[in-house]
Amino acid sequence: MAADKKSFTEEFKEFIAQGNVMNLAVGIIIGGAFQAIVGALVEKVIMPIVGAVMGGVDFSGLAVTVGSAQIGYGAFIQAVIDFLLIALVVFWIVKAYNKATSAEPAAEPRTCPFCKQEIADDATRCPHCTSEISAA
C-alpha cells in the first residue's frame, strides 16, 4: 500500500466529517420534526375543514373488488389529497418565511454625473475623472 493512499476507514471518517454531510444530517432531522408539525396541521386543522366543505366525504374507504382482490383506490385518492394539502401548507410557510427574511434591496450606488463611474456616497470629487460633485 502506497503512503499516499488512505485506508477505507480514513476516507470514511473524512467523508463523514465534511460540513455538507453534517448539514444534510441536521436538515433531515429538522425536516422530520417539521413534517410532524405540517402533518398535524393538515390532519387536525385543514382536513376537518375540507371534510366539512365536501359534506364529510372520506375517500380512504372507497374500494372495488376484482375477483378475490380488493383494490383500495380511495386510499390512493386520499393520499393524493393529503400530499396536495401538505405541499400547499409547506408553500405557504416557505413563502411567509421568505417574505419575513428577505433583505431590503440595496440602495442604488451613487454615480458620477460626468463619467458615470460608481463613487462613494460622501464623495465631493470623483476619484475617476476628478470632477467636483455635490455631496449626497
N, C-alpha and C positions, 0 to 999 in steps of 0.2 A: 504494500500500500504506500503510495507516494505521500510525502509530508504535506503537500498542499491539498490533498483530498480530505474531506471531512467525513466522519462516520455518519451513519444514518441518524443516530441519536443526536449528535451535534447539529445536524441540519434541521432536524425536527424541532429542537429547542430554539434555534434561531428563527425558524418559521413562526413558532407559537409566540415568541417574544416581539414580533413585529407589531407596530402600532395598529395597522389596519385589521389584523386578526383580533386584537383586543377590542377595537371599536366595533367590529362585527358582532362579537360575543355580547357586548353591552347592548348593542342595538336589538339583538334577538331577545334578550331578557326583557328589556323595556317594551319591546313590541308585544311580547306575550302578556305582560301586565296591561298594556294599552288595549289589547284585544279583549281582555276580560271586561274592561270598562265599556268599550264600544258595544260588545256583545250584550251586556246587561242593559245598556241604554236602548238598543234595538229591541231586545226581547221583552223588557219590562215596561218600556215607555212608548216606543213607536209602534210596535206590533199590536198592542191593545187598541191604539187609536186607529190603525189600519183595519183591524178586525171589526171595530165598531162602525167605521165608514162603509165597509164592504158587507155589513149585515152579519158579522160573526162567522164568515166563511173560513174554514181551516182546510187548506189543501192537503195537509200531510196524510189524511186518511183515505184519499182517493186512490183506487187501485182497480185493476182489471185482472180477471182470472183467465189464463190461457192454459187449457188442459189442467194439469195439477200445479202449475206455477202461478204465483200471484205477482203481478208487476205493479209495484207501488209508484206510479208516475206522479202521484200527488206529493210524495216526499221530495221528488226532484223539483217540482214546481215551487214548493215551499223553500227549498234550499236556494233556488234562483232568486226568489223574492227577498229572502234574508240577505243574500250576497249583495243585491242591488241596494237594499236599505243600509247595510253596513258600509258599502262604498260611498253612498250619499253622505252618511254621517262623517266618515273619515274626510271626505271632500270639504264639508263644512268646517270641520275642525282645522284642517290644514289651511283653508282659506282665511279663517279668523286668525290663526297663528301668524300667517304671512302678513296679514294686514297690521297686526299688533307689533310685529317685529321689524317691519320694513323701515329702513332708514329714510330720512327726508332726502330728497335729491340734492346733490351738492350744488352750490351756487355756481353760476357760470363764471369761469375765470375772467378776470379783467384783461382787456387787450388794449394795446396802444392804438390810438385813433390814426396814427400816421403809418406805422409799419405793420400793424395788425398782429404783432407778436404778443404772447402772454406776458403779463407783468404782475408784480406784487400789488396787493390791494392798497398798500400805503405808499406806493412809489409816486414821486413827483417828477421823475425823469425816467424815460425809457432806457433800460440797460442795453437795448439792441440798436436803436437809432439815435439815442441821446436827446430826443425831443423832450421839451418841457411839457408836462401834462398836469392837469389839476388832480389833487388828491381825491380819493374816493369818498 
